[in-house]
Amino acid sequence: MRLALAASLLALSTAAFAQETEEPPTPASVIAASKTEEWKAVDPADLLVMDLAPDAAGEKRRVVVQLVPPPFSEGWVANLRKLAQAHWWDGTSVYRVVDNWVAQWGDVDETKQLPDGVGEQPDDAYSVPAPTQVTASGAPLCFQAEPGAQSPQVCKGMLVFRGPRSAEYAAYWQGFPFAGSMSPHRSIAWPTHCYGSVGVARSVGSGGTGSELYAVIGHAPRQLDRNIAVVGRVIEGIEHLSTLPRGTGEAGVYETVGERVPIVSVRLSSEFPDAPRFEYLDSESESFAAYVHIRANRHDSFYLHPAGGIDVCNVQPPVRRVSGE
Amino acid sequence: MRLALAASLLALSTAAFAQETEEPPTPASVIAASKTEEWKAVDPADLLVMDLAPDAAGEKRRVVVQLVPPPFSEGWVANLRKLAQAHWWDGTSVYRVVDNWVAQWGDVDETKQLPDGVGEQPDDAYSVPAPTQVTASGAPLCFQAEPGAQSPQVCKGMLVFRGPRSAEYAAYWQGFPFAGSMSPHRSIAWPTHCYGSVGVARSVGSGGTGSELYAVIGHAPRQLDRNIAVVGRVIEGIEHLSTLPRGTGEAGVYETVGERVPIVSVRLSSEFPDAPRFEYLDSESESFAAYVHIRANRHDSFYLHPAGGIDVCNVQPPVRRVSGE
């Protein structure tokens, strides 16, 4: 049994161990050395908590989704809040699972009436107006929440990775990965499709409502960027989706009702007192900058050839649970 | 139920359907329109067939790995052939599964004696000497199998994607994704870590033997490139690894013997007559070039914004089964 193969990004529990060694920094040791004030609370109103029916062994299956912050996908996120408050997803199911692609849930029959005020969103809102330039220091300008708003303010954003075309970049902001393109005429930014990203399933010619959602369970399908609304990311329990049996029907839909995984409830975390609480490592913090750098430049003894770079989806912004179950 | 979300790359069965429409080309329609002579047989001697114990419902679980062609990872691949011929893996197990990372198998206790001639390989063989230039047409020069061999011959390679640094590229060759870097002093190439790639687990300071293997079941961990030997890729049955319960022990190792997934047998396909036969879409074919282009530039009605590019791990070279079970 050879365990030297580096463990998952999310295995933060090994951080203390890593610190005891005299190795160069590792992602885990950077997290372990981070300061308390570098962690920001996730607003409970930004957490969707989905409880699936227990598994065959009777074990609980809880999936926690952090909603993407404004100005991204605001219409859909507003819908999601209404759907959760109406307990709309209760009794629906995970009905489609495709390997290296997505697990999808909602009302498979599309017969359930949507709550008042939950409507289709426009398909030109997958991206938002964004900075028209990146500062010399590498910091992006702030987002404009609305077209026509005042000119962007300068703010400290996180690491910006310039693409092969200089007008393109990838970055982290408020705990989320995103990408953008700049031009004198139309500069935009959008949340990226990475492992664990949650998006809005839709039909051709429709922007979707958010009632049908999917989580990415494979290699980042970046070609979906700007073609589907990304509304959040799974920050706990992705394994309850990624380990589900793959559907054998058309497009990976489960062929029988019995295969569907019942959704017991979906709630905003703010709705119940014992809900889990989470913190994310501030995208503007020194520790996050160091974390990204080390992910791209491993010098600990296992690594003979540091990569010297890393793609935006290969750094999952660190999240930790601070309470609840 | 909204199914417009594009299905998996591997859902080739929908190809005929796609062709019936008047849509612009899709990956599926390109495959459907490919010519018979564009598909090449995978040599049965290059297929490792791993049968896991049946699942809880009694269903067979077969995982088929195509070995990487020379000159890549030759020492390890030679070991794998010997291990399979010795039936060495029979009775071992899948003992470690980490979400968005790897499923790993072999002799968890490391007590089983290796067959004669199966030894540690040097950790400087993760990459091989490679073309020192890329032709104007974008085709790479052929690989040199050995340092000091005759100067590279010109051959038709597949699409070459130049990286941000002009000395770097990614490409496809003989059905495998790879990457390379060029310099006047030392030009190298290596197989990439993508979803489904199979690599050699190893300890620090060791190149490993190949007796402990892992398959990638998440976003491409490209930082492992040139740090671990890639020996193949899963071309069928990856779901039997990707859906396994995640391990809860250190580094994702199963905590109890009962959690381990028994390996019934691992055989070279050439060893048994009714083994599955496969073909891959020739990396040098027009259809594969079109396939990659369409993956990067979707113009069918679901896509509002073709990406204009795609990363090497977001194109799984197409494979199809032609016989066997």
Interface residues (C-beta under 8 A of the other chain):
Chain A: M1 R2 L3 A4 L5 A6 A7 S8 L9 L10 A11 T14 A56 Y95 R96 V98 D99 N100 W101 V102 Q104 G106 D107 V108 D109 E110 D123 Y126 G163 P164 C194 Y195 G196 A201 R202 S203 V204 G205 G208 E212 Y214 G218 H219 A220 P221 R222 Q223 L224 D225 R226 N227 I228 I238 E239 S242 T243 L244 P245 R246 E250 A251 G252 V253 R295 A296 R298 S301 F302 Y303 L304 H305 P306 A307 I310 D311 C313 N314 Q316
Chain B: M1 R2 L3 A4 L5 A6 A7 S8 L9 L10 A11 T14 A56 Y95 R96 V98 D99 N100 W101 V102 Q104 G106 D107 V108 D109 E110 D123 Y126 G163 P164 C194 Y195 G196 A201 R202 S203 V204 G205 G208 E212 Y214 G218 H219 A220 P221 R222 Q223 L224 D225 R226 N227 I228 I238 E239 S242 T243 L244 P245 R246 E250 A251 G252 V253 R295 A296 R298 S301 F302 Y303 L304 H305 P306 A307 I310 D311 C313 N314 Q316
